[in-house]
């Protein structure tokens, strides 16, 4: 690892370094998991199997497509499944129909 003389860095360079270190710390576990999965997958292939065959893995489901959008905040959507969000209930109580909020 390279030694960094922190006293010679500008404030901007120190802040940039801090961002990079924070990101490296936050993603460390994910990177380790990816390495472990890659090693396991390689070993499974050497033995003539896929990793999902050995672990009984399921195929990932596709995410549900949103059906409704909040008229007051378009970033809020709902698929129509599960509990109704508060914005949906409030709009219904205010006289809107589900069709008014359909995407």
C-alpha positions as CSV (number, residue, x, y, z in Angstrom):
1,X,0.0,0.0,0.0
2,X,1.2,3.5,-0.8
3,X,2.0,5.8,2.0
4,X,0.1,9.1,1.6
5,X,1.5,12.3,3.1
6,X,-1.7,13.9,4.3
7,X,0.0,17.1,5.3
8,X,0.8,17.9,1.6
9,X,-2.8,17.4,0.3
10,X,-5.1,20.3,-0.3
11,X,-8.5,20.5,1.4
12,X,-10.2,19.4,-1.8
13,X,-7.8,16.4,-2.2
14,X,-8.5,15.4,1.4
15,X,-12.2,15.5,0.9
16,X,-11.9,13.5,-2.3
17,X,-9.8,10.9,-0.4
18,X,-12.3,10.8,2.4
19,X,-15.1,10.1,-0.1
20,X,-13.1,7.3,-1.7
21,X,-12.3,5.7,1.7
22,X,-15.9,5.9,2.8
23,X,-17.0,4.2,-0.4
24,X,-14.4,1.5,-0.1
25,X,-15.5,0.8,3.5
26,X,-19.2,0.7,2.6
27,X,-18.7,-1.6,-0.3
28,X,-16.0,-3.9,1.3
29,X,-18.4,-6.6,2.4
30,X,-20.2,-6.7,-1.0
31,X,-16.9,-7.0,-2.8
32,X,-15.9,-9.9,-0.5
33,X,-19.2,-11.6,-1.1
34,X,-18.7,-11.3,-4.9
35,X,-15.2,-12.8,-4.6
36,X,-16.5,-15.7,-2.5
37,X,-19.4,-16.3,-5.0
38,X,-17.0,-16.3,-7.9
39,X,-14.7,-18.8,-6.2
40,X,-17.7,-21.1,-5.3
41,X,-19.1,-20.8,-8.8
42,X,-15.7,-21.7,-10.4
43,X,-15.4,-24.8,-8.1
44,X,-19.0,-25.9,-8.9
45,X,-18.2,-25.6,-12.6
46,X,-15.0,-27.7,-12.2
47,X,-17.2,-30.4,-10.7
48,X,-19.8,-30.2,-13.5
49,X,-22.5,-28.3,-11.7
50,X,-23.9,-24.8,-11.5
51,X,-23.9,-23.0,-8.2
52,X,-27.7,-22.6,-8.3
53,X,-28.1,-26.4,-8.8
54,X,-26.1,-27.1,-5.7
55,X,-27.7,-24.4,-3.5
56,X,-31.2,-25.0,-4.8
57,X,-31.3,-21.4,-5.9
58,X,-34.4,-19.9,-7.3
59,X,-34.6,-17.6,-10.3
60,X,-35.0,-14.0,-9.4
61,X,-38.5,-12.7,-9.8
62,X,-39.1,-9.6,-12.0
63,X,-40.0,-6.6,-10.0
64,X,-43.7,-5.6,-10.2
65,X,-44.6,-2.8,-12.6
66,X,-46.1,0.3,-10.9
67,X,-49.8,0.8,-11.8
68,X,-50.5,4.1,-10.0
69,X,-48.6,7.4,-9.5
70,X,-49.1,10.0,-6.9
71,X,-50.5,13.1,-8.7
72,X,-48.8,15.4,-6.1
73,X,-45.4,13.6,-6.2
74,X,-44.8,11.7,-9.4
75,X,-41.8,10.0,-7.8
76,X,-44.2,7.9,-5.7
77,X,-45.7,4.9,-7.3
78,X,-47.6,1.8,-6.3
79,X,-48.0,-1.6,-8.0
80,X,-51.5,-2.1,-6.8
81,X,-50.3,-5.0,-4.6
82,X,-50.0,-5.1,-0.9
83,X,-51.1,-2.3,1.5
84,X,-52.3,0.9,-0.1
85,X,-49.8,3.8,0.5
86,X,-51.1,6.8,2.4
87,X,-51.0,9.1,-0.6
88,X,-53.3,6.6,-2.5
89,X,-55.8,6.4,0.4
90,X,-55.8,10.2,0.8
91,X,-56.5,10.7,-2.9
92,X,-59.4,8.3,-2.8
93,X,-60.8,10.0,0.2
94,X,-60.4,13.4,-1.6
95,X,-62.7,12.1,-4.4
96,X,-60.1,10.8,-7.0
97,X,-60.7,7.4,-8.5
98,X,-57.9,4.8,-9.0
99,X,-58.2,5.4,-12.8
100,X,-57.3,9.0,-12.2
101,X,-53.9,7.9,-10.8
102,X,-53.3,5.0,-13.2
103,X,-50.1,5.2,-15.1
